Amino acid sequence: MKVNSMNAKQSTIQVRLNAILKQQAEELFDTLGTSTSEAVRLFLAQSVHDCKLPFTPSATPAEGDDRAFGALAHYANGGAQDGRGRAKSRSRVGSAGARAAARGTVTIVDETVLLRYLLVDEPAKADRAHRLIVGGNVRTYPENVARAVDALEGDYRVPRSMIGNVVALLLDDLTCEDETVVRIAARLFGSGKHDFNTCLMQARNTLHGCQTLSFK
């Protein structure tokens, strides 16, 4: 039986859950511009509307589990990536390109380094990536960013809007070829449905005044 929501009385639901999961959920929804309460309301409304769960449950957890959400939300809020002796606040690289040029040899990092830096899921590698990147002598390429994005979305099931925000912040921490293109692609990815490589193509075409044709 469907209830007229305009005439229905308001009621409260109390849910018991793990404190860590609660904190991670609050950080995630805050990053997405909403609240845990509103997320629950959206979940229930969509379930009632569709007469089913609004997603397909999986017996196999995502590779990064829910820890990926908490780590990325912490990063997006400017925090250090762990509590083991690192700086209490992250200092953005600023003009990373100028610093790299002044210091000489530049280290090229791939998506595995970017992921460890962002997710801190392997402490030793994450610490090495952090020390290297905050040193300002690091460069990456758009295709490495694209592979990192694919992993965050496919393996860790991170929402696109959060990924777009995190990529934009990551570009403050290191030098990236075609940085303007990657920044535009991050915005397109965060608000759209195309994969990141398609967003890169759209961004390049936009900058160069070209039209885009795709049969996807």
PAZAPA-4460 file (N, C-alpha, C; in steps of 0.05 Angstrom, whole numbers, plus 32768, in hexadecimal, padded with zeros to 4 digits):
% residues 216
    n_x    n_y    n_z   ca_x   ca_y   ca_z    c_x    c_y    c_z   seq   type   mol
   8011   7FE8   8000   8000   8000   8000   8012   8019   8000     1      M     A
   800C   802A   7FEE   801B   8043   7FEC   800F   8059   7FFE     2      K     A
   8020   8068   800A   8017   807E   801C   801C   8098   800F     3      V     A
   8008   80AA   8011   800C   80C5   8007   8020   80D4   8018     4      N     A
   8037   80DA   800D   804C   80E6   801D   8045   8102   8027     5      S     A
   8033   810F   8019   802B   812A   8021   801C   812A   803B     6      M     A
   800C   8114   8040   7FFB   8113   8057   8007   8101   806D     7      N     A
   801C   80F3   8067   8028   80E0   807B   8036   80EF   8091     8      A     A
   8033   80E3   80AA   8041   80EF   80C1   805F   80E8   80C0     9      K     A
   806F   80FA   80CB   808C   80F5   80CC   8092   80E1   80E2    10      Q     A
   80A5   80CF   80DE   80AD   80BC   80F2   80CC   80B9   80F1    11      S     A
   80D6   80AC   8106   80F3   80A9   8109   80FC   808C   8108    12      T     A
   8112   8087   80FB   811E   806C   80FA   8138   806C   8109    13      I     A
   813C   8059   811B   8156   8057   8129   8164   803E   811F    14      Q     A
   817D   8041   8117   818D   802B   810C   81A7   8028   811B    15      V     A
   81AD   8010   8124   81C7   800B   8131   81DB   8002   811C    16      R     A
   81F3   800E   811D   8208   8006   810A   8223   800C   8116    17      L     A
   8237   8001   810A   8253   8004   8113   825A   8021   8113    18      N     A
   8268   802A   8128   826F   8046   812B   8282   8050   8114    19      A     A
   8294   803E   810C   82A6   8046   80F7   8297   8049   80DC    20      I     A
   8285   8036   80D7   8275   8039   80BF   8264   8052   80BF    21      L     A
   8259   8059   80D6   8249   8071   80D9   8259   808A   80D2    22      K     A
   8272   808B   80DD   8283   80A2   80D8   828B   80A4   80BA    23      Q     A
   8292   808C   80AE   8299   808C   8092   8282   8095   8081    24      Q     A
   826A   808C   8088   8252   8093   8078   824D   80B1   807B    25      A     A
   8250   80BC   8093   824C   80D9   8096   8260   80E9   8086    26      E     A
   8279   80E0   8086   828E   80EE   8077   8288   80ED   8059    27      E     A
   827F   80D5   8050   8278   80D1   8033   8262   80E4   802B    28      L     A
   824C   80E3   803A   8234   80F3   8033   8239   8111   8035    29      F     A
   824B   8118   8048   8252   8134   804A   8261   813D   8031    30      D     A
   8273   812C   8027   8282   8132   800E   826F   8134   7FF7    31      T     A
   825A   8124   7FF7   8246   8124   7FE1   8231   813A   7FE4    32      L     A
   8233   8149   7FFA   8221   8160   7FFD   8206   8158   8009    33      G     A
   8205   8142   8018   81EC   813A   8024   81F2   8130   8040    34      T     A
   81DE   8124   804D   81E1   8119   8068   81DA   80FC   8069    35      S     A
   81E1   80EE   807E   81DA   80D2   8081   81BC   80CF   8083    36      T     A
   81AF   80E0   8091   8191   80DF   8093   8184   80E1   8078    37      S     A
   818E   80F5   8068   8183   80F9   804D   8189   80E1   803B    38      E     A
   81A1   80D5   803E   81A8   80BD   802E   8195   80A6   8035    39      A     A
   818F   80A3   804E   817C   808D   8056   8161   8092   804B    40      V     A
   8158   80AC   804C   813D   80B2   8040   813D   80AD   8022    41      R     A
   8153   80B4   8014   8154   80AE   7FF7   8154   8090   7FF2    42      L     A
   8162   8081   8002   8163   8064   7FFF   8147   8058   8002    43      F     A
   8138   8060   8017   811E   8055   801C   810A   805D   8006    44      L     A
   810C   8077   7FFE   80F9   8081   7FE9   80FE   8073   7FCF    45      A     A
   8117   806E   7FC7   811D   8061   7FAE   8115   8043   7FB0    46      Q     A
   8119   8036   7FC7   8111   801A   7FCA   80F2   8017   7FC7    47      S     A
   80E3   8029   7FD4   80C6   8028   7FD2   80BD   802E   7FB5    48      V     A
   80CA   8041   7FA8   80C2   8048   7F8D   80C7   8031   7F7A    49      H     A
   80DE   8023   7F7D   80E5   800D   7F6B   80DB   7FF2   7F74    50      D     A
   80D1   7FF1   7F8D   80C9   7FD7   7F99   80E0   7FC3   7F9A    51      C     A
   80F8   7FCD   7F9E   8110   7FBC   7FA1   8126   7FCD   7FAB    52      K     A
   813D   7FC0   7FB2   8154   7FD0   7FBA   815E   7FE0   7FA3    53      L     A
   8168   7FF9   7FA7   8171   800A   7F91   818D   8002   7F88    54      P     A
   8197   7FEB   7F90   81B1   7FE2   7F87   81B1   7FC3   7F88    55      F     A
   81C4   7FB7   7F7C   81C6   7F99   7F7D   81DA   7F91   7F92    56      T     A
   81D1   7F84   7FA7   81E4   7F7C   7FBD   81F8   7F69   7FB2    57      P     A
   8210   7F6A   7FBD   8226   7F59   7FB4   8231   7F49   7FCC    58      S     A
   8235   7F2F   7FC8   8240   7F1F   7FDE   825D   7F23   7FE1    59      A     A
   826A   7F2F   7FCD   8287   7F34   7FCE   828C   7F52   7FD2    60      T     A
   8298   7F5A   7FE8   829D   7F77   7FED   82B0   7F82   7FD9    61      P     A
   82AD   7F9D   7FD5   82C0   7FAA   7FC3   82DC   7FA8   7FCD    62      A     A
   82EF   7FAA   7FBB   830B   7FA6   7FC3   8313   7FB8   7FDA    63      E     A
   830A   7FD1   7FD9   8312   7FE3   7FEE   82FE   7FE4   8005    64      G     A
   82E7   7FD6   8003   82D3   7FD6   8017   82CB   7FF3   801D    65      D     A
   82BE   7FF8   8035   82B5   8013   803A   82CC   8025   8044    66      D     A
   82E4   801A   8048   82FA   802A   8051   8303   803E   803B    67      R     A
   82FE   8037   8022   8305   804A   800D   82F6   8064   800F    68      A     A
   82DC   8062   8016   82CC   807A   8019   82D7   808C   802F    69      F     A
   82DD   8080   8046   82E8   808F   805C   8302   809D   8056    70      G     A
   8314   808E   8049   832E   8099   8042   832C   80B0   802F    71      A     A
   831B   80AD   801A   8318   80C2   8006   8309   80DA   8012    72      L     A
   82F6   80D5   8023   82E8   80EC   8030   82FB   80FB   8041    73      A     A
   830D   80ED   8050   8321   80FA   8061   8334   810B   804F    74      H     A
   833C   80FF   8039   834E   810E   8027   8340   8127   801B    75      Y     A
   8327   8124   8013   8318   813A   8008   8315   8151   801C    76      A     A
   8315   814A   8036   8312   815F   804A   832D   816A   8053    77      N     A
   8342   8163   8045   835C   816F   804A   836C   8162   8060    78      G     A
   8363   814A   8069   8371   813E   807F   8389   812D   8076    79      G     A
   839B   8127   8089   83B1   8115   8083   83A5   80F9   807F    80      A     A
   83B3   80E8   8070   83A8   80CE   8069   83A9   80B8   807E    81      Q     A
   83B8   80BC   8093   83B6   80AA   80A9   83C0   80B8   80C2    82      D     A
   83C0   80A9   80D9   83C7   80B6   80F2   83E2   80AD   80FC    83      G     A
   83F3   80A1   80EC   840C   8096   80F4   8423   80AA   80EF    84      R     A
   8423   80C0   80FE   8439   80D2   80FE   843A   80E6   80E6    85      G     A
   8425   80E6   80D6   8426   80F9   80BF   841B   8114   80C8    86      R     A
   841E   8127   80B6   8415   8142   80BC   83F7   8142   80C2    87      A     A
   83EF   8154   80D4   83D3   8155   80DC   83C2   8161   80C5    88      K     A
   83CD   8171   80B4   83BE   817C   809E   83CF   817A   8085    89      S     A
   83C2   8176   806E   83D0   8172   8055   83D7   818E   8049    90      R     A
   83F0   8192   8042   83F7   81AB   8035   83F7   81A6   8017    91      S     A
   83E7   81B5   8009   83E5   81B2   7FEC   83FF   81BA   7FDE    92      R     A
   8405   81AD   7FC9   841F   81B1   7FBB   8420   81CD   7FAF    93      V     A
   8409   81D7   7FA6   8409   81F1   7F99   8414   81EF   7F7D    94      G     A
   8429   81FF   7F77   8435   81FE   7F5D   8448   81E6   7F5C    95      S     A
   843D   81CF   7F59   844D   81B6   7F5A   8461   81B5   7F42    96      A     A
   8458   81BE   7F2B   8469   81BE   7F14   8482   81CE   7F18    97      G     A
   847F   81E6   7F23   8496   81F7   7F28   84A9   81EB   7F3C    98      A     A
   849E   81DF   7F51   84AF   81D2   7F65   84BE   81BA   7F59    99      R     A
   84B0   81AB   7F49   84BD   8193   7F3D   84D4   819C   7F2B   100      A     A
   84CF   81B1   7F1B   84E4   81BA   7F09   84FC   81C5   7F18   101      A     A
   84F7   81D2   7F2F   850D   81DD   7F3F   851E   81C8   7F4C   102      A     A
   8511   81B1   7F52   8520   819B   7F60   852C   8187   7F4E   103      R     A
   8528   818A   7F34   8536   8178   7F21   8525   815F   7F1A   104      G     A
   8530   8147   7F20   8524   812F   7F17   8507   812C   7F21   105      T     A
   84F5   8124   7F0F   84D9   8121   7F16   84D3   8103   7F16   106      V     A
   84C4   80FA   7F2A   84BB   80DE   7F2B   849F   80DB   7F1F   107      T     A
   849C   80C9   7F0C   8482   80C4   7F00   8474   80AE   7F10   108      I     A
   845C   80B3   7F18   844D   809F   7F28   8435   8095   7F18   109      V     A
   842E   807B   7F1B   8417   8070   7F0D   83FF   806E   7F20   110      D     A
   83EA   8060   7F16   83D1   805F   7F26   83D4   8050   7F40   111      E     A
   83E7   803D   7F42   83EA   802F   7F5B   83F4   8041   7F71   112      T     A
   8405   8053   7F6A   840F   8067   7F7E   83F9   807A   7F86   113      V     A
   83EA   8083   7F72   83D4   8096   7F77   83BF   8089   7F8A   114      L     A
   83B9   8070   7F85   83A5   8062   7F95   83AF   805E   7FB2   115      L     A
   83C8   8056   7FB5   83D2   8052   7FD0   83D3   806D   7FDF   116      R     A
   83DA   8082   7FD1   83DA   809D   7FDD   83BF   80A5   7FE7   117      Y     A
   83AA   80A0   7FD7   838F   80A8   7FDD   8382   8096   7FF2   118      L     A
   8386   807C   7FF0   8376   8069   8000   8385   8060   8019   119      L     A
   839F   8062   801A   83AF   805A   8031   83A6   803D   803A   120      V     A
   83A3   802B   8027   839B   8010   802D   83B2   7FFD   8030   121      D     A
   83CA   8006   8028   83E3   7FF8   802D   83F7   800B   8039   122      E     A
   83F8   800B   8054   8407   8020   8063   8423   8026   8059   123      P     A
   8434   8012   8054   844F   8017   804B   8450   8025   8030   124      A     A
   8441   801B   801D   8440   8028   8003   8433   8044   8004   125      K     A
   841F   8046   8015   8411   8060   8017   8424   8075   8023   126      A     A
   8434   806D   8037   8446   807F   8043   845B   8088   802F   127      D     A
   8465   8076   801F   8479   807D   800A   846D   808F   7FF5   128      R     A
   8455   8089   7FED   8447   809A   7FD9   8443   80B6   7FE5   129      A     A
   843A   80B7   7FFE   8435   80D1   800B   844E   80E2   800C   130      H     A
   8464   80D6   8015   847D   80E5   8018   8487   80EF   7FFD   131      R     A
   8484   80DE   7FE8   848C   80E6   7FCE   847C   80FD   7FC2   132      L     A
   8461   80FA   7FC5   844F   810E   7FB9   8451   8129   7FC7   133      I     A
   8451   8129   7FE2   8453   8143   7FF0   846E   8150   7FEC   134      V     A
   8481   8141   7FE2   849B   814D   7FDB   849A   815F   7FC3   135      G     A
   8485   815B   7FB3   8480   816D   7F9C   848F   8167   7F83   136      G     A
   849D   8150   7F82   84AE   814A   7F6C   84A2   8133   7F5B   137      N     A
   8487   8133   7F58   8479   811C   7F4D   8467   8125   7F36   138      V     A
   8466   8114   7F22   8455   811A   7F0A   8446   8100   7F03   139      R     A
   842E   8104   7EF8   841F   80ED   7EED   8412   80F5   7ED3   140      T     A
   8406   80E2   7EC6   83FA   80E7   7EAC   83DB   80E2   7EAD   141      Y     A
   83CC   80EE   7E9B   83AF   80EA   7E9B   83A6   80CD   7E9B   142      P     A
   83B5   80BC   7E8C   83AD   80A0   7E8A   83B0   8092   7EA5   143      E     A
   83C4   809B   7EB6   83C6   8090   7ED1   83AF   8098   7EE2   144      N     A
   83A8   80B1   7EE0   8390   80BB   7EEF   8377   80AC   7EE7   145      V     A
   8374   80A7   7ECC   835D   8098   7EC2   835C   807C   7ECE   146      A     A
   8373   806F   7ECF   8373   8053   7EDB   836D   8054   7EF9   147      R     A
   8376   8068   7F07   8370   806B   7F23   8352   806F   7F27   148      A     A
   8346   8080   7F15   8329   8085   7F16   831A   806C   7F11   149      V     A
   8322   805C   7EFD   8315   8043   7EF7   8315   8030   7F0F   150      D     A
   832C   802F   7F1D   832E   801E   7F35   831C   8028   7F4B   151      A     A
   831B   8042   7F50   830B   804D   7F65   82ED   8047   7F60   152      L     A
   82E5   804A   7F47   82C9   8046   7F40   82C2   8028   7F3F   153      E     A
   82D3   8018   7F31   82CC   7FFC   7F2C   82D3   7FEA   7F43   154      G     A
   82EB   7FEC   7F4F   82F3   7FDA   7F64   82EA   7FE3   7F80   155      D     A
   82EA   7FFD   7F84   82E4   8008   7F9F   82C7   8013   7FA1   156      Y     A
   82BA   8015   7F8A   829E   801E   7F89   829A   803A   7F96   157      R     A
   82AD   804C   7F91   82AB   8067   7F9B   8298   8077   7F88   158      V     A
   8286   8087   7F93   8275   8098   7F82   8284   80AA   7F70   159      P     A
   8279   80AE   7F58   8287   80BF   7F44   828B   80DB   7F4E   160      R     A
   8278   80E7   7F5C   827B   8102   7F65   8292   8105   7F78   161      S     A
   8296   80F1   7F8A   82AD   80F1   7F9C   82C7   80EE   7F8C   162      M     A
   82C8   80DD   7F79   82E0   80D9   7F69   82E8   80F3   7F5A   163      I     A
   82D4   8100   7F4E   82DA   8119   7F41   82E6   812E   7F53   164      G     A
   82DC   812F   7F6C   82E6   8142   7F7F   8303   813B   7F88   165      N     A
   8307   8121   7F8C   8322   8118   7F95   8337   811C   7F80   166      V     A
   8330   8117   7F66   8343   811B   7F51   834B   8139   7F4F   167      V     A
   8338   814A   7F52   833E   8167   7F51   8352   816E   7F68   168      A     A
   834E   8163   7F80   8360   8168   7F96   837B   815C   7F91   169      L     A
   837B   8144   7F85   8394   8136   7F80   83A6   8147   7F6E   170      L     A
   839A   8155   7F5B   83AA   8166   7F49   83B7   817E   7F57   171      L     A
   83AE   8183   7F6F   83BB   8198   7F7F   83D5   818D   7F8C   172      D     A
   83D6   8172   7F8E   83EC   8166   7F9C   8403   815D   7F8B   173      D     A
   8400   815B   7F71   8415   8153   7F5F   8411   815F   7F44   174      L     A
   8426   815C   7F33   8424   8166   7F18   8419   8151   7F05   175      T     A
   8407   8159   7EF4   83FB   8147   7EE0   83FC   8153   7EC5   176      C     A
   8404   8143   7EB1   8403   814D   7E96   83E7   8154   7E8E   177      E     A
   83E3   8169   7E7E   83C8   8172   7E76   83B6   8176   7E8E   178      D     A
   83C1   8184   7EA2   83B2   8187   7EBB   8396   8193   7EB7   179      E     A
   8394   81A8   7EA6   837B   81B5   7EA1   8366   81A1   7E96   180      T     A
   8370   8190   7E83   835F   817C   7E77   8355   8169   7E8D   181      V     A
   8367   8160   7E9E   835F   814D   7EB3   834B   8159   7EC6   182      V     A
   834F   8172   7ECD   833C   8180   7EDF   8320   8182   7ED3   183      R     A
   831F   8189   7EB9   8305   818A   7EAC   82F9   816E   7EAB   184      I     A
   8309   815A   7EA5   82FF   813E   7EA4   82F5   8135   7EBF   185      A     A
   8302   813D   7ED4   82F8   8136   7EEF   82DD   8141   7EF4   186      A     A
   82D8   815A   7EEC   82BE   8166   7EEF   82A9   8158   7EDF   187      R     A
   82B0   8151   7EC6   829D   8143   7EB4   8297   8127   7EBF   188      L     A
   82AC   811A   7EC9   82A8   80FF   7ED4   8296   8100   7EED   189      F     A
   829B   8113   7EFF   828C   8114   7F17   826E   811A   7F14   190      G     A
   8267   8127   7EFE   824B   812E   7EFA   823F   811F   7EE2   191      S     A
   824D   810D   7ED5   8243   80FF   7EBE   8243   80E1   7EC0   192      G     A
   8241   80D4   7EA9   823F   80B7   7EA8   8255   80A9   7E98   193      K     A
   8265   80B9   7E8A   827A   80AD   7E79   8292   80A5   7E8A   194      H     A
   82A2   8092   7E7F   82BB   808A   7E8D   82CF   80A1   7E8B   195      D     A
   82E4   809F   7E9B   82F7   80B6   7E9D   8306   80BB   7E83   196      F     A
   830C   80A7   7E74   831A   80AB   7E5A   8309   80BB   7E47   197      N     A
   82EF   80B5   7E47   82DC   80C4   7E36   82DB   80E1   7E3F   198      T     A
   82DB   80E5   7E5A   82DB   8100   7E65   82F4   810F   7E5D   199      C     A
   830B   8101   7E5C   8324   810E   7E54   8322   8117   7E37   200      L     A
   8316   8106   7E25   8313   810E   7E09   8300   8126   7E07   201      M     A
   82EB   8126   7E16   82D8   813D   7E15   82E6   8156   7E1F   202      Q     A
   82F6   8154   7E34   8304   816B   7E3E   8318   8176   7E2A   203      A     A
   8327   8165   7E1D   833A   816E   7E09   832B   817B   7DF1   204      R     A
   8316   816F   7DE8   8307   817B   7DD2   82FB   8196   7DDA   205      N     A
   82F2   8198   7DF2   82E7   81B2   7DFC   82FD   81C8   7DFB   206      T     A
   8314   81C1   7E05   832A   81D5   7E06   8333   81DD   7DEA   207      L     A
   8332   81CA   7DD7   833C   81D0   7DBC   8326   81D7   7DA9   208      H     A
   830D   81DA   7DB4   82F7   81E3   7DA3   82EE   81CE   7D8F   209      G     A
   82F2   81B5   7D94   82EA   819F   7D82   82CF   8193   7D8B   210      C     A
   82C2   8186   7D78   82A9   8178   7D7E   82B0   815B   7D85   211      Q     A
   829F   814E   7D94   82A3   8132   7D9D   828F   8120   7D90   212      T     A
   8298   810A   7D85   8286   80F6   7D7A   828D   80DB   7D87   213      L     A
   8278   80CE   7D92   827C   80B3   7D9E   8263   80A3   7D9A   214      S     A
   8266   8089   7D96   824F   8077   7D94   824A   8067   7DAE   215      F     A
   8256   8071   7DC4   8251   8064   7DDE   8235   8069   7DE8   216      K     A
***
